Amino acid sequence: MAAHFSTLKTVAKFLREVFRRKLFGGGPATRLDDIYNYHLIDGMYATSGQPSERQFALIKASGVLSVINLAPTSVLENALIDEPRILEALDLEYHHIPVDFQNPTDEDFERFCSLLATQANDTLWVHCAANMRVSAFTYRYRTQVLGHEPELAMEDLRRVWEPVGVWKAFIAP
């Protein structure tokens, strides 16, 4: 029950964030943990939901050099339509793997793993619309590629949500 509560909480916060972004143009840009669903995966990289343009400037100032976006570019995904231009202006490397939330694929995961192999983890930020895709991809990467203990990786995943349906199957060994 508590695990499903984390999913409901994430969805409610996502809807609030979409509403706030539409009305006020994005969130505050004073601290990294002001960014929607920000989560640092120790020894790896930072993750979050969709940062605003101002928040990307803060991400750059924190030392990040590269960004991976797992969300499709659409209004429904709370996306910044001009994210590639914004990141180019900040001199941040941008990689986009548009993962269909209803159909994450092994090919998407393979592209993600290939990108991680070319990045310095301490200078990487990975985001999607709500950090749900990212947390599932990170869990699978940690357990299936890096060999981390599933229980430890699951703690980070459950801070964001409890995968169900296609996502539960996606992260299964």
C-alpha positions, -999 to +999 in steps of 0.1 A: +000+000+000+028+025+009+045+018-024+014+027-044+011+058-023+045+069-036+032+065-072+000+085-064+021+112-047+044+115-077+014+117-102-003+144-080+030+164-078+035+160-115+000+175-123+007+203-098+040+210-115+024+211-150-002+235-137+024+257-120+046+257-151+017+268-173+007+296-150+041+308-137+066+297-163+086+272-142+098+266-107+123+284-085+159+282-095+177+286-062+186+250-052+189+217-070+164+201-047+138+227-058+137+209-091+107+186-094+114+151-081+151+158-078+170+127-067+208+121-065+218+085-071+250+082-050+281+076-071+262+079-103+242+110-114+214+133-106+178+127-118+146+147-118+114+154-136+114+181-163+135+211-152+125+246-163+148+269-183+160+287-152+166+254-134+188+242-163+210+273-156+213+261-120+221+226-132+249+240-154+262+260-125+264+228-103+290+214-127+268+192-149+281+189-185+256+166-201+218+160-200+199+129-210+161+134-215+139+102-216+106+120-222+089+126-256+086+163-266+050+170-260+028+193-240+013+163-222+048+154-210+054+189-195+083+192-220+103+222-229+098+222-266+130+242-272+151+222-247+179+214-272+183+251-279+183+260-242+209+235-234+231+245-264+230+281-252+242+269-218+269+247-234+254+215-221+255+184-242+220+171-249+209+135-256+173+126-262+157+091-260+120+097-263+106+068-243+068+061-248+055+058-213+030+031-224+057+011-242+093+013-229+115-010-250+147-029-247+160-008-275+154+023-255+173+007-226+202-003-248+205+033-261+204+045-225+232+021-215+253+031-245+250+068-236+259+061-199+290+043-211+302+075-228+294+099-199+312+109-168+286+101-142+295+130-119+287+155-146+255+139-158+218+148-153+191+124-164+154+136-165+120+128-180+086+143-173+082+131-137+114+110-130+093+079-133+110+067-166+144+077-153+140+059-120+129+027-137+158+029-162+182+036-135+170+007-114+173-017-143+208-003-152+220-006-116+207-042-112+212-057-146+243-039-158+262-028-127+252-058-105+239-037-076+218-053-050+181-050-060+170-040-025+194-010-025+184+001-060+147-004-051+150+021-023+159+048-048+132+037-072+105+037-045+114+073-035+098+082-068+072+055-075+063+018-075+063+006-111+032-012-123+020-027-156+045-025-185+070-008-161+070-036-136+078-060-165+104-036-179+125-036-147+121-074-141+153-095-145 
